[in-house]
Amino acid sequence: MSDETAWTPEYDRTSETLRWLRDKRRSHRSRRNRDLGVIGYSLVLLAGGYGTTFAYRFAKRLEHAAAHGDALEAIRRTLPAGLVLLALSLVVLAARDALWRGPVIVPGPDAAWLLSQPVDRARVLRPYFRLTAGLAVVAGVLCAVAGGILLHLTGLSSLGTGLASCLPAGLCLPLLAVVLALQVERRTSLGIRVRAWTPYAVLLLVMLVAQTGWAAAGHRLPVLEQVELWSGPWGWAAQPVVHAAGGSAHTWPAAVALLVVLTAAATRYAHTVSATVPTTQLRARAATATTVASVMWSVELRAAKLAVSEALGRDGRESRRRLPMPRSKYLVVMWRDAVALLRAPGRVGSAALWTAAGAATSGLAASLDGRSRVAAVVTALFFGYLAVGQLAESARWEADDLRRSSWSPFRFATLMLHHAIVPAGLGAVLACLAAIPFALKGAAWALLVMPVCALPFAAASIVAAVRGPVRSELLFIGIPTPFGDLSFFVFLFWYAAPLLISVTTLSFALEAVLAHGAGVEALACMVLVSLALTAVLLLGASHLARKLRRH
């Protein structure tokens, strides 16, 4: 029976097949449930031991900040744009997630064998859709409860009113996100549109972030806010929360009614068509999900990222943009890296967004002091590391499989050092552009400090690329202390060493620049530290590359 043959009662063997599978999987299901129980118990212990302390401190700080009238009004002003931003972010995440997974995702054996049998696809596939929708609703309700508590802690509303105002969003938005994901999973053409529209969606989210920050500073756009609140279900869900916080949303009952009707109709329709997902789509997603799950258990995060990236970028089209071929062999690596970025402009866009986030956090750090400034500086540098790391994919690609570097006229270690040039140069250019607003406001030193941070970040990205396979054995070396086994922290340091070394060193130097008013001596020290750190990291990258090549 073909995969695309319509099911008819004449060939129905659904009950017998599912009963046979339940019997065969009984022992496996029991073992899996025990494993999941142990994992859940561990997570509950971690959440209870550490999460409650952090939550209590966060609640106290939030109450203290809300006690000041200015902070309370700033929070109220940001609610319309901020809530729409969160809802639209959920839309983008659901659509992108459906490109490689989706709400109807079956195990690999079911996709490969069960769906080719004479079974009723509805009885096989609809339970997976209901499971995804149920989990989404549970997560949404938990978020709604958290939102109601936050409204209460900030003094924007009572606890009951806050919970009631957040529940429509917590119940309806997750279901609508699941419905959207199902449509993307069912229709290949819609998946192609999602890939094409993602940059514009991200740009819209960035504009909403800017609007939210602008509103927090006291510059609201009331007309635009009303348009956003009525532009779709993302705005309808925000209206009761805005009204509960004392904002202008007096027609919120009509918005909630529209939201509930739309959610009910869309969910009913999605449940009906959930059995029509093509088998080819199910098999591709099952293969990707299986790969991601297997490598996640072995802590091979890079392999999981590659599997997801391949699924996200599978649209049948390939860019052929190129640059003129250089005549010197010493420029060929830079040429290849530049062409790779030209054919994947999304990486440059991601680097630009992370750079902008780092610049915004740097501006926040300049207005703070004490521990808050240190935290802001570290966060800004972390964003900078992520920005430059987006530009070093070519190095990671060739380090994943050494056979890919066979084209190079250089030794592998030299090749990896050449791969640092384009990320460092382009990262410095993006940082320089991000520093222009600071220079216009009198902080001309930012034109030097921000670009110079790109150099060690590029070197750290090369170190991360050539450090070799994940050493999961470090998780079990056993380092007992009165505070518990430190093996996990040893593994974590090994995994994040390039990030920790570069960000920690630069944070001390940048903190000195901010503390001494960006004097000449502080700026010179910053440049020297950055250059020295870059040299040390490049030496480490060269050593690790030679070691990786030998093995």
C-alpha positions in Angstrom: 0.0 0.0 0.0 1.5 3.4 -1.0 2.2 6.1 1.5 -0.2 8.4 -0.4 -3.0 5.9 -0.9 -6.2 7.0 0.7 -7.2 5.0 3.7 -10.5 3.1 3.5 -12.2 0.9 6.1 -11.7 -2.1 3.8 -8.0 -2.1 4.6 -8.3 -1.0 8.3 -5.9 -2.8 10.6 -5.4 0.2 12.9 -6.7 -1.4 16.1 -4.6 -4.6 15.7 -1.5 -2.7 14.7 -1.6 -0.2 17.6 -2.4 -3.1 20.0 0.7 -5.0 18.8 2.9 -1.9 19.1 1.7 -1.3 22.6 2.6 -4.8 23.6 6.0 -4.6 22.0 6.8 -1.2 23.5 5.6 -1.9 27.0 9.1 -2.6 28.5 10.7 0.2 26.5 8.0 2.6 27.7 8.4 1.6 31.3 12.2 2.2 31.1 11.7 5.5 29.4 9.2 6.6 32.0 11.7 5.7 34.8 14.4 7.7 33.1 12.1 10.7 32.6 11.0 10.4 36.2 14.6 10.6 37.4 15.3 13.6 35.1 12.2 15.3 36.3 13.0 14.7 40.0 16.5 16.1 39.4 15.1 19.2 37.7 12.6 19.7 40.6 15.4 19.5 43.1 17.5 22.0 41.2 14.5 24.3 40.8 13.6 24.0 44.4 17.2 24.4 45.7 18.3 27.2 43.5 15.3 28.6 41.7 13.4 29.5 44.8 16.3 31.6 46.1 16.7 33.5 42.8 12.9 33.9 42.5 12.7 35.4 46.0 15.5 37.8 45.5 14.1 38.8 42.1 10.7 39.4 43.7 12.1 41.6 46.4 14.1 43.6 43.9 11.1 44.0 41.7 9.0 45.2 44.6 11.7 47.7 45.6 12.0 49.0 42.1 8.2 49.3 41.7 8.0 51.3 44.9 9.5 54.2 43.0 6.8 56.0 41.0 9.0 56.6 37.9 9.8 52.8 37.6 6.1 51.9 37.9 5.1 54.4 35.2 7.9 53.2 33.0 6.7 49.6 33.2 3.1 50.7 32.5 4.3 52.6 29.4 6.2 49.6 28.0 3.3 47.1 28.3 1.5 47.7 24.9 4.6 47.4 22.7 6.3 44.9 25.0 3.4 42.5 25.1 3.0 42.6 21.4 6.7 42.0 21.0 6.5 38.9 23.2 3.4 37.5 21.3 5.0 38.1 17.9 8.3 36.5 19.1 6.2 33.4 19.9 4.8 33.5 16.3 8.2 33.6 14.8 9.6 30.9 17.0 6.6 28.6 16.3 7.0 29.1 12.5 10.7 28.5 12.6 10.4 25.5 14.9 7.9 23.9 12.4 10.6 23.9 9.7 12.5 21.1 11.4 10.1 19.7 14.0 6.4 20.8 14.1 3.5 19.9 16.4 2.9 16.5 14.7 6.2 14.7 15.1 6.2 10.9 15.3 9.0 8.6 16.3 11.3 7.4 13.5 10.0 3.8 13.4 6.4 5.0 13.2 7.2 7.3 10.3 9.2 4.7 8.5 7.0 1.6 9.1 3.6 2.3 10.8 2.4 5.0 8.4 3.0 2.7 5.4 0.7 0.1 6.8 -3.1 0.0 6.3 -3.9 2.1 9.3 -6.1 5.1 9.9 -3.7 8.1 9.8 -6.0 10.2 11.9 -5.8 7.7 14.8 -2.0 7.7 14.6 -1.3 11.4 14.1 -4.0 13.2 16.0 -2.8 12.0 19.4 0.6 13.7 18.7 -1.1 16.9 17.8 -3.3 16.8 21.0 -0.2 16.1 23.1 1.7 19.1 21.6 -1.3 21.3 22.0 -1.8 20.2 25.6 1.8 20.8 26.5 1.7 24.2 24.9 -1.4 25.1 26.9 0.3 24.0 30.2 3.3 26.1 29.4 1.1 29.0 28.5 -0.9 28.8 31.7 2.3 28.7 33.8 3.5 31.8 31.9 0.1 33.5 32.6 0.4 32.7 36.3 3.9 34.2 36.3 2.7 37.3 34.5 -0.2 37.7 37.0 2.3 37.5 39.9 4.6 40.0 38.2 1.7 42.4 37.8 0.9 42.0 41.5 4.5 42.4 42.6 4.9 45.6 40.6 1.7 47.0 42.0 0.0 47.3 38.6 -3.0 45.2 39.6 -4.2 42.9 42.3 -3.3 39.2 42.1 -6.7 38.0 41.0 -7.1 40.7 38.3 -3.6 40.1 37.0 -4.2 36.3 36.7 -7.5 36.8 35.0 -6.0 39.4 32.5 -3.1 37.1 31.6 -5.1 33.9 31.2 -6.6 34.7 27.7 -3.1 35.1 26.3 -1.8 32.0 28.2 -4.6 29.8 26.8 -5.1 31.1 23.3 -1.7 32.2 22.0 0.0 28.8 22.5 -2.8 27.1 20.7 -2.7 29.6 17.8 1.1 29.1 17.7 0.6 25.3 17.4 -2.0 25.8 14.6 0.5 28.0 12.7 3.2 25.5 13.2 1.0 22.7 11.8 0.3 24.7 8.7 4.0 25.3 8.1 4.6 21.5 8.7 1.8 20.5 6.2 2.6 22.9 3.4 6.1 23.0 1.9 5.3 26.3 0.0 4.5 27.9 3.4 7.8 26.7 4.8 9.6 28.4 1.9 7.8 31.7 2.7 8.7 31.4 6.3 12.4 31.1 5.4 12.1 34.1 3.1 10.1 36.3 5.5 12.2 35.5 8.6 14.6 38.4 8.1 11.7 40.9 7.8 10.1 39.4 10.9 13.3 39.8 12.9 13.5 43.4 11.7 10.0 44.0 12.9 10.9 42.5 16.3 13.9 44.8 16.5 11.7 47.8 15.7 9.3 46.7 18.5 12.3 46.4 20.9 13.2 50.0 20.0 9.6 51.1 20.5 9.5 49.4 23.9 12.8 51.1 24.9 11.5 54.5 23.6 8.3 54.1 25.6 10.3 53.2 28.8 12.2 56.5 28.3 8.8 58.4 28.2 8.3 58.8 24.5 5.1 56.8 23.7 3.4 56.5 20.3 -0.3 56.1 21.3 -1.6 55.9 17.7 0.9 53.1 16.8 0.1 51.3 20.1 -3.6 51.2 19.3 -2.9 49.9 15.8 -0.7 47.2 17.2 -3.3 46.2 19.9 -5.9 45.7 17.2 -3.6 44.3 14.4 -4.2 40.7 15.3 -4.4 38.1 18.0 -1.0 39.2 19.4 -2.6 42.6 20.2 -6.0 41.2 21.3 -4.3 39.1 23.9 -2.4 42.1 25.2 -5.4 44.3 25.7 -6.8 42.8 29.0 -3.3 43.0 30.5 -2.9 46.6 29.4 -6.3 47.5 30.8 -5.6 45.7 34.1 -2.4 47.8 34.5 -4.3 51.0 34.0 -3.6 51.5 30.3 -5.9 52.6 27.5 -7.7 49.5 26.3 -11.3 49.9 27.3 -12.6 47.7 24.5 -10.7 44.7 25.7 -13.8 42.5 26.1 -14.4 42.6 22.4 -10.7 41.8 21.7 -10.9 38.8 24.1 -14.1 37.5 22.4 -12.4 37.7 19.0 -9.4 35.9 20.4 -11.4 33.1 21.9 -13.5 32.6 18.8 -10.5 32.6 16.5 -8.6 30.2 18.7 -11.5 27.8 19.0 -12.1 27.8 15.2 -8.4 27.5 14.3 -7.8 24.7 16.8 -10.8 22.7 15.6 -9.7 23.1 12.0 -6.1 22.1 12.9 -7.2 19.0 14.7 -9.2 18.0 11.7 -6.3 18.4 9.2 -3.6 17.2 11.5 -3.8 13.8 9.9 -2.9 15.2 6.4 0.7 16.0 7.1 2.7 14.3 4.2 4.6 11.2 5.2 7.8 12.6 3.6 7.6 15.6 5.9 7.0 13.4 8.9 10.0 11.2 8.0 12.3 14.1 7.5 11.3 15.7 10.8 11.6 12.4 12.6 15.1 11.9 11.3 16.2 15.4 12.4 14.6 15.0 15.8 16.2 11.7 16.4 19.6 13.1 15.5 19.2 16.1 17.8 18.0 13.9 20.7 20.9 11.5 20.3 23.6 14.1 20.1 22.1 16.1 22.9 22.4 13.1 25.3 26.1 13.0 24.3 26.4 16.8 24.8 27.4 17.2 21.1 25.7 20.6 20.8 27.5 21.4 17.6 26.1 18.3 15.8 22.6 19.2 17.0 23.0 22.7 15.7 24.1 21.5 12.3 21.2 19.0 12.1 18.7 21.8 12.9 20.4 24.3 10.6 20.3 21.8 7.7 16.6 21.3 8.2 15.9 25.1 8.5 17.8 25.9 5.3 16.4 23.1 3.2 14.4 25.0 0.5 15.8 23.7 -2.7 17.6 26.9 -3.6 21.3 27.7 -3.5 22.8 31.2 -3.8 25.5 31.6 -6.4 26.9 35.0 -5.3 30.6 35.3 -5.6 33.5 37.7 -5.6 36.4 38.0 -8.1 39.0 35.4 -7.5 42.2 36.8 -5.9 45.6 36.2 -7.5 47.6 35.6 -4.3 47.2 32.4 -2.3 47.5 34.5 0.9 44.1 36.0 0.1 42.3 32.8 -0.9 41.1 32.0 2.6 39.7 35.5 3.2 38.1 35.3 -0.3 36.4 32.0 0.6 35.2 33.3 3.9 33.8 36.4 2.3 32.0 34.5 -0.4 30.5 32.1 2.3 29.1 35.1 4.2 27.9 36.7 0.9 25.9 33.5 0.2 24.6 33.3 3.8 23.6 37.0 4.6 21.6 35.8 7.5 24.8 35.3 9.4 25.9 38.9 8.8 22.4 40.0 9.9 22.6 38.0 13.1 26.0 39.4 13.8 24.6 42.9 13.3 21.7 42.3 15.7 24.0 40.8 18.4 26.3 43.8 17.9 23.4 46.2 18.3 22.3 44.4 21.5 25.9 44.6 22.8 26.0 48.3 22.0 22.7 49.0 23.7 23.9 47.1 26.8 27.1 49.0 26.8 25.1 52.2 26.8 23.2 50.9 29.8 26.5 50.0 31.6 27.8 53.6 31.2 24.9 54.9 33.3 25.2 52.3 36.1 27.7 51.7 38.8 28.9 48.9 41.2 27.8 45.3 40.5 25.1 46.4 38.1 27.7 48.0 35.8 29.9 44.9 36.0 26.9 42.7 35.0 26.0 45.0 32.1 29.6 45.0 30.9 29.9 41.2 30.9 26.5 40.9 29.1 27.6 43.4 26.5 30.8 41.5 25.9 28.9 38.2 25.7 26.7 39.7 23.0 29.9 40.8 21.2 31.3 37.3 21.3 28.1 35.9 19.8 28.2 38.5 17.1 31.8 37.7 16.0 31.1 34.0 16.4 28.4 34.2 13.7 31.0 35.2 11.2 33.4 32.2 11.9 31.3 29.4 10.6 33.8 28.6 7.8 36.4 27.7 10.4 34.0 25.5 12.3 32.8 23.8 9.1 36.4 22.8 8.2 37.3 21.8 11.7 34.3 19.5 11.9 35.7 17.4 9.1 39.4 17.8 8.4 38.9 16.4 4.8 37.2 19.6 3.9 40.5 21.5 4.3 42.3 19.4 1.6 41.9 22.3 -0.9 44.1 24.6 1.2 47.6 25.6 0.1 48.5 26.0 3.8 48.9 23.7 6.7 45.8 23.2 8.8 47.0 25.3 11.7 47.9 28.2 9.4 44.5 27.8 7.6 42.7 28.2 10.9 44.6 31.4 11.7 43.7 32.8 8.3 40.0 32.0 9.1 40.2 34.6 11.9 40.9 37.5 9.6 37.4 38.0 8.1 35.5 37.6 11.4 37.9 40.1 13.1 37.7 42.6 10.3 33.9 42.5 9.7 33.3 42.3 13.4 35.4 45.5 13.9 33.5 47.2 11.1 30.1 46.3 12.7 31.3 47.4 16.1 32.6 50.7 14.7 29.2 51.4 13.1 27.5 50.6 16.5 29.9 53.0 18.2 28.9 56.0 16.0 25.9 57.0 18.3 28.2 57.0 21.3 30.7 59.2 19.4 28.0 61.6 18.5 27.1 62.0 22.2 30.7 62.8 23.1 32.1 59.3 23.8 34.5 59.2 20.9 36.6 56.6 22.7 33.9 54.0 21.8 35.2 54.2 18.2 38.4 52.6 19.5 37.2 50.4 22.3 34.3 48.6 20.7 36.1 47.6 17.4 39.2 46.4 19.3 37.1 43.9 21.2 36.4 42.1 17.9 40.0 40.9 17.6 40.1 38.6 20.7 36.6 37.4 20.0 37.6 36.2 16.5 40.6 34.4 18.0 38.4 32.8 20.6 36.0 31.6 18.0 38.8 29.9 16.2 39.9 28.3 19.5 36.3 27.0 20.0 36.3 25.6 16.4 39.5 23.6 16.8 39.2 22.3 20.4 38.1 18.9 19.1 35.2 16.6 20.0 33.3 17.2 23.1 35.0 15.5 26.1 32.0 14.2 27.9 34.2 12.0 30.0 35.0 15.1 32.1 31.5 14.8 33.5 32.5 11.6 35.3 36.1 12.2 36.5 34.9 12.6 40.1 36.0 15.7 42.1 34.3 15.4 45.4 34.0 18.6 47.6 31.9 19.6 50.5 29.7 21.4 48.0 29.3 18.4 45.7 31.0 16.9 42.7 32.7 19.5 40.6 33.0 17.4 37.4 30.2 19.2 35.7 31.9 22.6 36.3 35.2 21.2 34.9 33.3 20.1 31.8 31.6 23.5 31.6 34.9 25.3 31.8 36.4 23.2 29.1 33.4 23.8 26.8 33.1 27.5 27.5 36.8 28.3 28.0 37.2 30.6 24.9 34.1 32.5 25.9 35.1 32.8 29.6 38.7 33.7 28.9 37.9 36.4 26.4 34.9 37.9 28.1 36.5 37.9 31.6 39.7 39.5 30.5 38.1 42.2 28.4 35.5 42.9 31.2 38.4 43.9 33.5 39.9 46.2 30.9 36.6 47.7 29.9 35.6 48.3 33.5 38.9 50.2 34.0 38.0 52.4 31.0 34.6 53.2 32.5 35.9 53.7 36.0 38.7 56.1 34.9 36.6 58.2 32.5 38.1 56.8 29.3 41.5 58.4 29.9 44.4 58.0 27.6 46.1 55.5 29.9 43.0 53.4 30.3 42.4 53.3 26.6 46.0 52.3 25.9 45.7 49.6 28.5 42.5 48.4 26.8 44.2 48.2 23.4 47.3 46.4 24.8 45.2 43.9 26.7 43.1 43.2 23.6 46.1 42.7 21.4 47.9 40.5 24.0 44.8 38.4 24.5 44.4 38.0 20.8 48.0 36.8 20.5 47.6 34.3 23.3 44.3 32.9 21.9 45.8 32.6 18.4 48.8 30.7 19.8 46.3 28.4 21.6 44.3 27.9 18.4 47.5 27.0 16.5 48.5 24.4 19.1 45.0 22.9 19.2 44.8 22.8 15.4 48.1 20.9 15.2 46.8 18.5 17.9 43.5 18.0 16.2 45.3 17.3 12.9 47.5 14.6 14.5 44.5 12.8 15.9 
